[in-house]
Amino acid sequence: MSEVQFAVNGSNYIKYPNPGFYLNPDKLDAQQRVIDKTWLKAMYMSHDDHGDYIEQIFDANLQLKAPYIPLIGGLVDASSIVTALKG
């Protein structure tokens, strides 16, 4: 429905001005897999860089890769990804 409204109004999705998103633990299950696909889609669409971040920190099954577990409950951006990799 929102897609139709966007087309009629000529509006578009809201984009974050700066890349980075909060990795809410409520969006993951006990094995750190994404359980909220709506949230995932919103993160992809809210900034062009978010897709790269998501593809780096999650595997093909949408499970958070081990080095990135410290990001749960915090900001995911270029800097925090590098910091997580350094341990």
PELINWO-V67982 format. One record per pair of residues at least 24 apart in sequence whose C-alpha atoms are under 6 Angstrom apart, sorted by the first residue. I is the first residue (numbers start at 1). J is the second residue. If there is no record, write none. Layout:
<<I,J> <I,J>>
//
This chain:
<<15,46> <15,47> <16,46> <16,47> <19,47> <20,76> <20,77> <21,75> <21,76> <22,74> <22,75> <23,72> <23,73> <23,74> <24,73> <25,72> <25,73> <32,63> <32,64> <33,62> <33,63> <34,62>>
//
